[in-house]
Amino acid sequence: MNYWYLYILLCKNNKLYTGITKDVEARFLLHKENKGAKFTQKNKPIKVVYVEKLNSFSEARRREIQIKKWNRSKKESLIKEDTK
């Protein structure tokens, strides 16, 4: 199956960035090399703090839109639940 991944990055200024990709490691490297989103060009990414595997692009995109609407504390709760 061809999975998609939703990911959340922690940036140097303590901001969180949410995105989707087929390859989290490769996408993270692009963000670090200033070849990713404009947000991560201004807010340098430090590490991947959350990854969620999804079955399709449309499912991943819906989840990305959902999470981007959340406030920071809700995103932090999701990240903390994942690390338990």
C-alpha angles and dihedrals in degrees: 000000000000105000130195124209132214111208138184122209128201111221129206093256089053093256121138124229123198123200145145132236144151092238117036096187094051092045092050090053090052090052090050090050091053091250096111132075122334088245093061092044088062096032106045113221119235104181147340107261101176138024129181123186116222133183101233145012092253092051091048092047092051090050091048091052090047094051094043087061092056123098120245096261092055090050090048090052090053091050092048092049089053093054095053 
